[in-house]
Amino acid sequence: MKHLSVSTLAFIFAVLQIFAHPYMVYGNLTTGDIKDTTEYTIMFYGDGGDGDLDSNIIANIKQIYKAKNISHKNVKVAIQYRFSRSAKLKDKKVFNETDSLKNEKKCNRYGSASCRFVLDKQKTFDFQIIGSRFGRNLDIDNPKHLTDFINWAKNECPAKHYVLILAGHGNGYVPHYNIPYSQQPPKSDIDKDLSRLSLISMVEGVRATGMHFDIIYWDACLMNTLECIYEQKDLADYLIVSTFNVPGKGGDYTTFINQLGSNIADATHLADTSFGNNESIEKALKKFCKATIAGWDNEKITYSDISVIKTSRLDYLGKVLARFTDKLIDAYQNGGEKVKQTIDKICRDNMWKVNARYPYYSFRIFTDYLSIKLPEYFPKAHHIQLISAMDYCFVSQEYSRNLRKNETTTGCSVLQCTKGYYTELTWTTWGEPYDASKHHFTISDDCMTFRFFNQQGDSCVGGTSVSKEEIFYNDGKCITIKNMKTDKTTKESNWGSSFNDTYKTLVFDKITGWSRWLEINDAPSLAFYSMNDVFKKGLKFYDYKKIEKAAEQGSTDAKYMLDWCTWKRYLKEKENN
């Protein structure tokens, strides 16, 4: 038998090793590598909002690169980002390329594309997105895409603790935006580009992974509704959410990474069953929220907030909310005409809407008014118990300067309906954006148009008005009105589901039965009154002079002036009582 040379034996051994460990052939380029376990992995899932948010979210991602080296050693970041359409990228000048031909190529290359990569501090965002595209026209509302990303990120960046960040447009919870994805009709590529991640799709996508997150952070508007937080209460230990709109600037991601990275020594398992642990991580999250609000204050943001909710405390609050809902319904149905009229008046005149478009209202202010006006049904002791249970859920609540100035504590918002229907208002703006230092404004008698004027002069320089109203009924009917002054219904259709198959399936409704109230309340406030009814009945609820005076005293967002005088009245009554 011929003896094999030493070099031949070495070659055979190397080949056997390759077959025994096939993934070694590709080194770091394959998911078959054995990866080190880090302390935290952040999974960042975002989209550009059809051009509205690309520049801001890309800036947020670039903030992550600026975090300290030690923080990046302890915190890995896996990113999936969907760019807006190429035309929007050009229009918004997202890439800031001075060479027009180079800019056009870049916009065409990344328009509607999704990119996925693990952030490397030694590189740049612009470098890392090269070759990271893996799809085009992906529907971000499809829960399967979120599931796939989470599974990929966990495999690429195994960790002791996981954080999920959802960056993009948020719209809280309204039934017509939260029809299960499997029940939605097929979408065109344009429709996919315009899609947003709904609460229901997010929950379905996360549950399919079987993961429980330490933190879920919605860097998106309006996600601090009772409906939203209860739907996610079993998905994470902490939720970071906002009741009002989130500025395009978004969160302070450098601080977020550095706070997590510096928290390693004390960060053990975050699950809290004793209501007293995890002071270190909570301290880190508080610092992040304060830094974020400080950044927004520098840009003179008027109505914004950010809160941290500890989900382990929501079960107790749910029991208190259920008792409150039962009491509200009993008072409304069985308390007599005077009690019903009082509740009607509160709903009509004293509700604070947290957004001009969607029917979300401060739950806390609603309960405050009930306690003030009907103490025999909502005694002070019970009200304190309710507010204490709500406040106990918050690790941190930070508000922008104007809200702090008025000592505002709104807590969570909640959906309000009239006999089971709610409205969504589309606002159209023109001319210059409103600036309190430069402009004063007037409000039309129907409260649907704001016109902005220079401080010196009578020429109109801009404004905003309601261009469309959509009315969604609990049985599935939808009415769209575009010419409200003539009370002309331009379209009657079906929104695709019903309250029974959407709202009544929510965790929040199963705990509290809030839908019972939505279906019997028949006293709308202006903000969710059908606007054609305002014209028909000649209804006027507001003292416009008070609104304008309030604006002069510090309010800078005209769309929220609909409810500003209500808030001022509330503060005055609270002082008197």
DAQUIKA-V880720 format. One line per field, one symbol per residue. psi: psi as a letter, one per 40 degrees, with the letter a starting at -180 (. if undefined). A space follows every 50 residues. Layout:
psi = ???
This chain:
psi = hhhiidddddddddddddddgdeddebeeieeihiihidihhhhhiieff ededdddddddddddeiidddddehihhhhhhiiiddddddefdefhdhd dddddddddeheihihihhhdeaiddddeheeheiifhheehdddddddd ddddddgiidihhhhhhahifbhideefhhdeeiiiiidddddeiihidd ddddddddeeihidhhhhgiieefiddddddedeeidihhihdaihidda igdddddddddeeddegahehheefeafddddddddddddddddddddef hdgiihihhhdeeddddddddddddddddddddeeiddddddddddddef hhheiddifhihdddddddddddgdddgidddddddddddddehdihhii dddddefhgdaiiihhihfeiiihhhhhiiaiihhdediiiihidefehh hhiidhiehheaaiiheihhhhieeeihhhhdgddefhhehhaheeaidd ecdeeiddddddfdddddedhfgiiddehhddddddefhheihddddddd ddeehehddeededdddddddddddd.
